[in-house]
Amino acid sequence: MNTFLWIIFPYLALASLFIGIVWRWRTDKFGWVTRSSETYERTWLRISSPLFHYGILLVVMGHLVGLAVPETWTSAIGISEGLYHFMALSLGTVAAIMTNIGLAGLLVRRFVVKSVRLATSPGDIFMYVILVAAIALGTLATVSTQIFGGEHGYNYRETISPWFRSLFYFHPEAQLMVDVPWEFKLHIIAGLLLFAVLPYTRLVHAVAPPVLYPVRPYMVYRSRGTEVGSPGNWQGTGKSPSRDSVSSGSYRSTFTTEKD
């Protein structure tokens, strides 16, 4: 089991991630970005989405530093173990609070607001279960082994970090994970599972930086009660409105525009 969890499973998860991304791009290019639900509800989204996304960005950056940067490197530039633990715990706590509050708001919006709940697919529910598990287990590991784990907490940079880097050397050291606290083990398993299914869920947009977001075209929505192709849909002007007139709201009684 130790060999499967810390050698075979990580490579299976990474293979699923990269193969799935290529497959998704080739077969579902127009479904790559997540479907917008802003038209259903905006208040919860306006508050929760920035909290979650900025929080998870800090979490990812913290994981990259903690896992990819060897302890000898930080020691070489004068950062002691105590100072590193303080900085990691301080920034990690802020990131965890932002992420958990934002995720809680998104969950309330997704499953309590009726219009959003009706637009939720079984795949979305499956994705949320794994996402919540990974974040909750990571929070548990931080609280139990770092905040209440003694003066410097559990030093994962002597076990988990070398194991993580060894995967990319193609010489995985599974023995390093034997005595790792169970909270971290469950968090890592949930994280690997999340990576494995990511390309097949709405989370695939996480690997698509929105570099064209500011210049993307408007989405035009037809209001209820109008018929496709009806000349009256353009408010009697006799011609289609321009992008500027649509975006300025001149035709808002019939059409609305929105950036997803």
N, C-alpha and C positions, 0 to 999 in steps of 0.2 A: 504493500500500500504506500509506503514511503517513497518508493521509486516512481510509482504512478503519479502521486500527487505533486511531487516536486521536480520531476524530470519529464515524464510523458505528457501529463496534463497541460503544463505551461506551453509546450511546443504545439499541442493540438489547438489550444486557444489562440495562439499567435497565427497558426496556419489558417484557422477559421476566420480570423480578423482580416488578414491580407487577401485571402482568396475571396472572401465575402465582399470586400470593398470593390475588388475588380469586377466580380460578377454583378454587383448592384449597379456599378457605373455603366456596364455594358448593356444591361437588360432593363434598367429602370432609371435612366438618366434624369427624366423629368420628375421622378418621384424622390429624387435625392434629398431635397430639402424637406424639412418637416412641414406637414400640413398646418396652416394657420387656423387657430380657433379664436382669433381676436374678435371676429364678428359675433361670436356667441356671448362673450363676457370679457370686460376689459379692466375692471377695478382690481380684482385679485391678480390678474396677469401683470398689470402695471407695477404692482408692489412686489410680488413674489418672484417674477422672472429675473429682474436684475439682481436681486439678492442671491438667488440660486446660481446664476451663471457666473457672477463675479466671485462668489464663494467657491464654486467648484474649480474655477480657474486658479485661485490661490491654492486649493488643495492639490491640484495636479502639479503646480510648480513646486510645492513643498515635497511631494512624493519624488519628483525628479531629482531634487537636490539631495534628499535623504537617501535615496537608493543608488543614484548614479555617481555621486561624489564620494570618494573614499575618505575615511576618517583621517588618514595621514595627510591628505591635501589641506583640510581645514586646520589641522594642527600646524602645518608648515607655514600658514599665514597668520598664526598667532591666535586662532580661535580655540579656546580650551573646551573640554567636554562640558563643563558647567555652563559656559556662555552659549555654546551651541544648543544645549538642552533648553536653556531659557528662551532663546530666540525662536527655536522650533516650536516650543510649547505655546509661547505667546501668540505668534502668528497663526499657528495651527488652531488654537482655540477660537480666534477671531474668524478664521475661515470656516471652521466647523459650525459655529453659531450662525453665520450667514447662510451656509449651505442648508442646514437643517430647518431654519425658519423659512427660507425660500421654498424648499421642497415640501414642507408642511402646507404652505399656502397653495402651491401647485396641486397638491393632492386634494385639498379641500375643494379647490376650483374644479378639478377633474371629476370628482365623484359626488360632490354635493350639488353643484350648479347643474340643473337638469339638462339644459341645452348642450353643455359640454359633455356631460355623462353620456347622452344619447349618441354623441359623435365619437365615443371612445370604442376602439376595436379590441377584440381579445388579445391581439398582439401588443397593444398599448398596455393592457393590464399586466401581461407577462413581463413586459419591459420594466414597468414600475415596480413589480415585486422584486426583481433582481437588483434594480437600482437602489431601492430602499434598503434591501438586505446589505448591500455593499457599504452604503453610507452609514447605516446604523451600526454595523459591526466595526467599521473604522472608528466611529465615535466611541463605541464601547472600549475598544482597544486603547484609544488615547486616554480616556478617563481612568481606566483600571490599571494600566501599566505605566502611564506617564504622570498624570496628575497625582494619583495615589500610589505611585510605584516607587517611592523612596526619593532620596535627594536628587538623583539624576535620572530616575525612571529606568525603564528597561532599555538597554543599549542595543537597539536593533541593527546598528551599523557594524556590529561584530558578527552577526548571524544572517539576518534577512538581506541586508545590502550586498554582502559578498555572494550569497546564493543568487540573488537577482542578476548581478553582473556576470556570474559564471554561466548563466544561460546564453549570453551573447558571445561568450568565448567558446561555446559549444563543448564545454567541459563542466556540466552542472554538478554542483557539490550538494547533493541532497542531505548529507549527514549534518550540514549546518542547521537544518530546519527541525532536527529531532527534538531539541529542548526549547523551541520557541513557544511562548505562551499561546494557549488555545485561541484566545481572542484574535491574535494576529493571524493564526492559521486559517480561521474561518473567514476573516476579512480578505485574505489573499485568495482563497478559493472562490469567494463571491466575486472578487474583482476580476479574476481570470474568466469566470463564467460570463461576466458582463462584457468583457472584451470579445469572447467567442460569439455572442449573439448580437453584438452591436451593429454589424452591417445589415442585419435582417430586420431591424426595428427603426423607429423614427430617430433613434440616437445616431444614425449614420451621419446626420448633418454636423456632428461634432468634429468630423474629420474633413469638413469642407469649409475652410475659412471664407467668410463672406466678403471677399475683396471687391466684388462687383455690386455690393449692396447699395451704395449711394447712387449708382447710375442705372439701376434696374428699372424696367418700365412699370408704369402703374398697372394695377389690376382693376378692371372695370366690372362692376356687378350690376346686373339688371334688377330693378326694383320689382316687387311682386305686382302682379296684375297686368304686366305688359307682355306683349307677344313678340316673339322673335321676328324681325323683318318688318314690323309695323312702322309705317312712316311717322305715326304719331309719337313714337318713342323719343323723337328728338325735339319735342316741344315745339313743333311747327316751324322750325327754322329752315327745313328743306335740305339740310346738309348735315353731315356728321360733325360733331363738335371736335375742336382741336384738343390736343393734350393739355394746353394751358387753360382752356375753358373748363375742361373736366376737372383738372386739379384745383381750380379756383372755386369750384362749387356751383358754377352757373347752371348746371343741369342736375343738381342734387336731388330734386324732386323725383327724377326718374332714374338717375344713375348715381352710384357712390363709388369713390375710388379708395383704394387702400393698398398699402404696402404690407405684404404678409409678414 
